[in-house]
Amino acid sequence: MRFRFNGEVRLVASAILGAAILAAPARAEDIVIKMWTLDNNGYKEFIAEAAESFKATHPNVSIEHQIFPGDPYKTALKVALVGSDGPDVFFNWAGDRATQLVKDKLALDITDYGDVPGGFAKVLPQGLLDSFRYDGRLYGVATDAVTKYVFYDKAYFAEHKLELPKTLGELGGLCKAIRQIDPDTIPMPLGNKTRWKAIHWMTMLNERAMGVEATAADYDLSRPADQLYTDPGYAKAFQALIDLQDAGCFEDAPNATEYAIADSMFITRASPMEYCGSWCTSALDQAGFTDYGFFRLPVMEGGKGNPDANFLVPEGYQVSAKTAHPQEAVEWLSFLVSDEQALKFAEKVQFLPSNTRLIDKAEGVPQSFKDIASEVATVKEGVNVLDALLEATVADAYMNATVEVLNRTLTPEAAVGKVREAALAVQAKK
Amino acid sequence: MPFPPTSKPAGRRPAMKAGAVSATAMMAPALILVGVFILIPAIVAVIGSFFDFSMTSANWTYVGGANYRRAVTDPLFWLAISNNVFIVVGSVISQVGGGAILAAILDRGIRRGGVFYRTIIFMPVVISSIAVAFVWMLILDPNVGPLNAVVKALGLPTPKLGWLGDPSISLWMLLLIAAWQNVGFQMMLILAGLQAIPKEHYEAASLDGARGLKAFWYITLPGIRNVLVLATLITVIGGFKVFDLVFVTTGGGPANATQVLGTYTYTQAFSFGNMGYANAMAVVLLVTAALLGWLQVRLSRRG
């Protein structure tokens, strides 16, 4: 019998087709992962290219990437996560900020999603996994770590036969020597108007004075109230900052100087040194300044710190507890820290990736980046930064106390007293 | 003879009703906006001020008046209030006083180029506070700012801690920036008031022997009284509400020296997560602004 494709059949077929279309589940392309990060050099390009590559295995997933400047990001993120239109995955610093989101049930427990073949938990080193661990569970994926060094102008040092310092006292001596060469040259501009530059100094000066172990119980407020922040090392660390200021290391008004101005002083070679983050290398290279070296903040004479310890702050991504696509979100993050993408991250963003398996193969990055990567590998003990590590009000008190020490409106002992007061208030609430 | 009916004619009622309906309809968009963006948030802030909660936490714990009691014992709250009062008093003197002087000069003292000077002085008013703050941050920078260069060129000492880094100077600098931005607005208000005084008044007074200071005291001042009250109240309310300029320029620093109620409320809410306490401070600010607003309406009615 010949099948006749007459009008009635067409009508029925059309109806069935229409119903099928209507009844079909939403197209897989509908999955959109909204991602929020900071606005760093090369970040946008890296995420855009990675999102394209991710489509090879996840053709149904699109990445919607939004970037923010640093300070507004902290507030915007909190507002967005509480609201209904927040990101699925977002950048965060390891430490108190990440932990607070876990406590408020805004960050997703991603342990089980990540602990699968190809998952981030199989790729990242234990130390970096732990940076986002809370109560034994994983609440984030470390993507990179930032560190700090004293960067110096090699040509200037060679011209004036200056030697790299081995102790903080020698660093002060170096500043004096530079001031003798030209009193108007600021040896190591600070730029503490927004307060975070000096707290980075205090992070390492505390380590150099007392070591990581000795401060841990104060930082997490687990020490008994009568002993909290009573180690004389804290005042010694503040005194070390004053000594460097007295040696002429910093500009006259560090608390009125923007960090960008301080950075530009070193970039334009008006100043021969700057204590700067590993993120500074890309700005230096973009400015065409490549003849620079770097060294760790030297040890403190009589200090109890570990010379092998250095500033090392893990950063990474967390997943919103409200995401509708936890599986895809974590797969995207696992993809970002895979060997291949970590290498591209290093090449494009010039940040030290959490997965360093292929770092030696990085192309198009300055030699300094590779040197820093090698140097970081020798760090035996990471020191997390105080403004991310401490509870918010204690961190604020620490930053204000540091401002006042630099302004000489507080003695080191009084400054520690202010920090202790804030810490006791928070501890009492707990 | 029958008296005319004392009640309103029945035929006007539908017309009045229709008028009320159309008035309500025309006001509805504004009322809805005020309700959604001012009234409801204000009510939520008042309610929130009796609870302890963080922005990222779903748990609200009722604490009664604890947040208000905390404010009373918080030295930073009082520092912020005193800084607000300093800014209010300083702004009234610099902006209303300065505006009055500039207006008088433009009204009587300048014969040519009045429009040019008026435009130049008014120009900062139309620039956003954020942009103004950034421009002044550069001007006041101790390393590359032109102000330090000028002061040094004059052989004068510059502040060692910087214009914005010295706690004893930074609040004055904020006053200066606010005056630079807003004096033009006050000048325009007062100038309009001055120009509204009929010239005949001065001529008549002159015939009676009232000139100079007497004319100013008995004619000019009463003539611009309402404008001065308005300008002062706008400045006072602005001084209590100030936020963006302080937030961008000093962030409340150095070490809280320039903290005002607006920035301290923000810090408590968004940096420390103390939303209940921040709400309590916002309510204090709201009540202050509402009282001043009421005073403004009352004084302008009396005038």
Contacts between the chains, C-beta under 8 A, distances in Angstrom:
chain1	res1	chain2	res2	distance
A	74	B	270	7.7
A	74	B	271	8.0
A	75	B	270	4.6
A	78	B	55	5.3
A	78	B	56	5.5
A	78	B	270	6.8
A	78	B	273	8.0
A	79	B	55	7.1
A	81	B	56	6.4
A	82	B	55	6.1
A	82	B	56	5.8
A	100	B	56	6.8
A	100	B	273	7.4
A	101	B	56	6.5
A	104	B	54	6.9
A	104	B	56	4.0
A	104	B	57	4.9
A	104	B	58	7.7
A	105	B	58	7.5
A	106	B	56	5.5
A	186	B	143	7.9
A	189	B	143	7.8
A	193	B	164	7.4
A	193	B	165	7.2
A	193	B	253	7.9
A	194	B	251	6.8
A	195	B	251	7.8
A	195	B	253	7.0
A	251	B	142	7.1
A	251	B	143	6.0
A	252	B	142	6.3
A	252	B	160	5.6
A	252	B	161	7.6
A	252	B	162	7.5
A	253	B	142	4.1
A	253	B	143	7.9
A	253	B	159	7.5
A	253	B	160	6.7
A	253	B	161	5.0
A	253	B	162	3.1
A	253	B	165	4.6
A	253	B	166	7.7
A	254	B	165	7.5
A	255	B	161	6.5
A	255	B	162	6.8
A	255	B	165	3.9
A	255	B	253	7.2
A	255	B	254	4.8
A	256	B	140	7.6
A	256	B	141	7.3
A	256	B	142	5.1
A	256	B	161	6.4
A	256	B	162	2.5
A	256	B	163	6.6
A	256	B	164	4.8
A	256	B	165	2.9
A	256	B	166	7.5
A	256	B	254	7.7
A	257	B	141	7.0
A	257	B	142	6.3
A	257	B	143	5.9
A	257	B	162	7.0
A	257	B	165	7.6
A	258	B	137	7.1
A	258	B	141	7.0
A	261	B	141	6.3
A	261	B	143	5.6
A	261	B	144	6.2
A	265	B	143	7.4
A	392	B	271	5.8
A	392	B	272	5.1
A	392	B	273	6.8
A	393	B	272	5.3
A	396	B	267	7.7
A	396	B	271	6.7
A	396	B	272	7.3
A	400	B	253	7.6
A	400	B	255	4.3
A	400	B	256	6.3
A	401	B	255	7.8
A	403	B	253	6.4
A	403	B	254	5.1
A	403	B	255	4.5
A	404	B	254	7.7
A	404	B	255	4.9
A	407	B	161	5.6
A	407	B	165	7.1
A	407	B	166	7.6
A	407	B	167	7.2
A	407	B	254	6.3
A	407	B	255	7.3
A	409	B	167	7.0
A	409	B	255	7.4
